[in-house]
Amino acid sequence: MPQMIQVEAAGGVVTNPAGAVLFIFRNHHWDLPKGHVDPGETHRETALREIAEETGLSKLILLEQLPDTWHCYMLKGRWHLKHTCWFAMRYEGNENLIPQRSEGIEKAEWIDPERLPDVLQQCYRSVQEVLGSQILT
């Protein structure tokens, strides 16, 4: 039986001064920006790099580490177990959002608090867990 492949990733929950949360839209789902850890890179470095690559934002303030998530998925006939380290971040700049189309990201968008419950209905469960149930109320 084939072995499960473990994947290390990191990403962020980025908010702006208005309380909006940064999301990306890819593969018919809203998601938080994240990506695979490169060799020699820390999870913090990965989160900052991936958010910059996927959304175009580079002036991020890292606040604290959030709870990690784990989930499984099938890719090319093999099971993968993805461990993602999450970080809370703040953004106070004025850069334009630029979705990384080469990675299949259709949109990068600030989601206002009143839209979050609807957007979370189109998110993966791990994203809902990271953001916490307090947002859904």
One Martini backbone bead per residue (centre of mass of N, CA, C, O) as a GRO file, in nm:
protein
  137
    1MET     BB    1   0.097   0.036   0.023
    2PRO     BB    2   0.085   0.355  -0.005
    3GLN     BB    3   0.222   0.632   0.111
    4MET     BB    4   0.193   0.910   0.289
    5ILE     BB    5   0.216   1.250   0.218
    6GLN     BB    6   0.388   1.511   0.362
    7VAL     BB    7   0.280   1.855   0.402
    8GLU     BB    8   0.421   2.178   0.417
    9ALA     BB    9   0.260   2.478   0.548
   10ALA     BB   10   0.171   2.837   0.500
   11GLY     BB   11  -0.026   3.115   0.649
   12GLY     BB   12  -0.293   3.377   0.645
   13VAL     BB   13  -0.464   3.615   0.854
   14VAL     BB   14  -0.571   3.903   0.695
   15THR     BB   15  -0.605   4.237   0.809
   16ASN     BB   16  -0.763   4.539   0.813
   17PRO     BB   17  -0.871   4.835   0.952
   18ALA     BB   18  -1.184   4.744   0.869
   19GLY     BB   19  -1.188   4.407   0.915
   20ALA     BB   20  -1.094   4.273   0.676
   21VAL     BB   21  -1.043   3.975   0.482
   22LEU     BB   22  -0.810   3.787   0.315
   23PHE     BB   23  -0.883   3.647  -0.008
   24ILE     BB   24  -0.909   3.365  -0.221
   25PHE     BB   25  -0.991   3.241  -0.559
   26ARG     BB   26  -1.011   2.878  -0.603
   27ASN     BB   27  -1.163   2.614  -0.723
   28HIS     BB   28  -1.454   2.728  -0.622
   29HIS     BB   29  -1.298   2.872  -0.371
   30TRP     BB   30  -1.251   3.004  -0.076
   31ASP     BB   31  -0.936   3.132   0.058
   32LEU     BB   32  -0.636   3.125   0.208
   33PRO     BB   33  -0.326   3.226   0.204
   34LYS     BB   34  -0.094   2.970   0.083
   35GLY     BB   35   0.199   2.736   0.125
   36HIS     BB   36   0.481   2.586   0.058
   37VAL     BB   37   0.766   2.481   0.198
   38ASP     BB   38   1.081   2.565   0.165
   39PRO     BB   39   1.390   2.498   0.176
   40GLY     BB   40   1.500   2.661   0.477
   41GLU     BB   41   1.219   2.752   0.567
   42THR     BB   42   1.004   2.911   0.748
   43HIS     BB   43   0.682   2.952   0.827
   44ARG     BB   44   0.688   3.259   0.829
   45GLU     BB   45   0.825   3.298   0.554
   46THR     BB   46   0.614   3.150   0.392
   47ALA     BB   47   0.367   3.321   0.453
   48LEU     BB   48   0.479   3.588   0.340
   49ARG     BB   49   0.547   3.486   0.055
   50GLU     BB   50   0.268   3.368  -0.033
   51ILE     BB   51   0.104   3.626  -0.004
   52ALA     BB   52   0.264   3.788  -0.207
   53GLU     BB   53   0.225   3.596  -0.451
   54GLU     BB   54  -0.106   3.565  -0.436
   55THR     BB   55  -0.167   3.911  -0.386
   56GLY     BB   56   0.082   4.148  -0.368
   57LEU     BB   57   0.149   4.159  -0.065
   58SER     BB   58   0.431   4.301   0.149
   59LYS     BB   59   0.319   4.484   0.408
   60LEU     BB   60   0.339   4.288   0.671
   61ILE     BB   61   0.205   4.215   1.001
   62LEU     BB   62   0.313   4.009   1.242
   63LEU     BB   63   0.150   3.879   1.530
   64GLU     BB   64   0.049   3.557   1.537
   65GLN     BB   65  -0.005   3.239   1.619
   66LEU     BB   66  -0.207   2.988   1.505
   67PRO     BB   67  -0.374   2.727   1.460
   68ASP     BB   68  -0.338   2.436   1.328
   69THR     BB   69  -0.371   2.232   1.032
   70TRP     BB   70  -0.539   1.930   0.901
   71HIS     BB   71  -0.531   1.754   0.575
   72CYS     BB   72  -0.674   1.554   0.320
   73TYR     BB   73  -0.556   1.445  -0.014
   74MET     BB   74  -0.589   1.378  -0.357
   75LEU     BB   75  -0.291   1.322  -0.575
   76LYS     BB   76  -0.208   1.137  -0.824
   77GLY     BB   77  -0.301   0.870  -0.646
   78ARG     BB   78  -0.223   1.024  -0.370
   79TRP     BB   79  -0.186   1.071  -0.041
   80HIS     BB   80  -0.224   1.375   0.155
   81LEU     BB   81  -0.072   1.548   0.436
   82LYS     BB   82  -0.167   1.866   0.557
   83HIS     BB   83   0.039   2.106   0.717
   84THR     BB   84  -0.075   2.416   0.872
   85CYS     BB   85   0.058   2.725   0.937
   86TRP     BB   86  -0.074   3.001   1.121
   87PHE     BB   87  -0.118   3.367   1.078
   88ALA     BB   88  -0.152   3.669   1.213
   89MET     BB   89  -0.237   3.970   1.023
   90ARG     BB   90  -0.145   4.298   0.909
   91TYR     BB   91  -0.279   4.565   0.692
   92GLU     BB   92  -0.177   4.926   0.596
   93GLY     BB   93  -0.175   4.963   0.305
   94ASN     BB   94  -0.202   5.034  -0.084
   95GLU     BB   95  -0.194   4.790  -0.240
   96ASN     BB   96  -0.261   4.598  -0.499
   97LEU     BB   97  -0.442   4.336  -0.593
   98ILE     BB   98  -0.271   4.024  -0.715
   99PRO     BB   99  -0.345   3.756  -0.870
  100GLN     BB  100  -0.214   3.425  -0.910
  101ARG     BB  101  -0.276   3.284  -1.207
  102SER     BB  102  -0.057   3.050  -1.224
  103GLU     BB  103  -0.232   2.922  -0.957
  104GLY     BB  104  -0.554   2.975  -1.013
  105ILE     BB  105  -0.612   3.269  -0.926
  106GLU     BB  106  -0.886   3.480  -0.971
  107LYS     BB  107  -0.893   3.609  -0.670
  108ALA     BB  108  -0.834   3.904  -0.467
  109GLU     BB  109  -0.998   3.977  -0.144
  110TRP     BB  110  -1.179   4.187   0.054
  111ILE     BB  111  -1.369   4.079   0.337
  112ASP     BB  112  -1.629   4.174   0.490
  113PRO     BB  113  -1.785   4.091   0.778
  114GLU     BB  114  -2.080   4.064   0.648
  115ARG     BB  115  -1.968   3.839   0.426
  116LEU     BB  116  -1.843   3.592   0.575
  117PRO     BB  117  -2.070   3.379   0.603
  118ASP     BB  118  -2.096   3.332   0.293
  119VAL     BB  119  -1.798   3.265   0.228
  120LEU     BB  120  -1.771   3.020   0.430
  121GLN     BB  121  -1.960   2.835   0.252
  122GLN     BB  122  -1.698   2.845   0.024
  123CYS     BB  123  -1.517   2.677   0.223
  124TYR     BB  124  -1.300   2.516   0.383
  125ARG     BB  125  -1.290   2.377   0.687
  126SER     BB  126  -1.008   2.483   0.774
  127VAL     BB  127  -1.086   2.782   0.746
  128GLN     BB  128  -1.309   2.783   0.956
  129GLU     BB  129  -1.121   2.700   1.190
  130VAL     BB  130  -0.926   2.939   1.184
  131LEU     BB  131  -1.146   3.169   1.222
  132GLY     BB  132  -1.386   3.072   1.371
  133SER     BB  133  -1.704   3.079   1.518
  134GLN     BB  134  -1.732   3.390   1.583
  135ILE     BB  135  -1.784   3.479   1.280
  136LEU     BB  136  -2.070   3.321   1.241
  137THR     BB  137  -2.245   3.517   1.449
   0.00000   0.00000   0.00000
